[in-house]
Amino acid sequence: MKVNGLPEIVIHGSEELGIKLPPGAGAVFDAYYNLLEKCGRSTNLTAIKGTQDVARLHFLDSIALLKTGWFKNARVIDIGSGAGFPGVPMKIAEPSVKLTLIDATEKRVAFLSDLCAALGLDAACIHERAEEAALDPDMREKFDVAVSRAVARLDALCELCLPFVCVGGVFIAMKGADPSEELAQSQNAIDTLGAKMQEYFEYAIPGTDIIRRAVIIRKVRNSPDKYPRRFARIQKAPL
């Protein structure tokens, strides 16, 4: 059966992933798409356009992470959330998630705040740089899961994200089909920040031939107080 409408694509794709969406989720995703299209005209939110690509490459790609088993009733921070990926689709699909969205761009955070209000989602939207927020005692090591879809080196992401994660929690980095070289270059950062590589989570995005791997890194001890450093330093001298 050919499926064209955005709600149908998301519902059928979620079923293919083995994820049961709550009642009415299809309509919520449709409203999300409409707001993304409307606000994207004035704010650079995403280069991906059209119902089919947004449904698959944004919404289903985000929802797939729920299969890792880390998100039910979890305190989750989405770092560099941008237009809300992956945090907002996961919150729609798994309402028990206690979600915080953080981004350094004020216009994006304004969009996220308006989006969550319009969709009826309870989420904290924070305008702050991650390396500064991670030093705040109210946020440092307070989350079960940190997740990021940001396009950045894994070693830099580890320094930005792991300080948010409590001992026993995880940082999940969304990457391409083969992040093994990037992971090898990040081993010192992972160890320095009090973590261990746990596993890869591999999945195919329904309706496409795209394979993704998420790197799951488990926090085993507290991160040293001096991390994260200023972003310019992280870029110049990665761990």
PyMOL commands that set and color helices and strands:
alter all, ss='L'
color gray80, all
select helices_A, chain A and resi 6-17+25-40+51-68+87-93+106-119+130-133+154-164+180-185+187-192+231-236
alter helices_A, ss='H'
color red, helices_A
select strands_A, chain A and resi 75-79+98-103+123-127+143-148+165-175+195-204+211-219
alter strands_A, ss='S'
color yellow, strands_A
deselect
rebuild
show_as cartoon
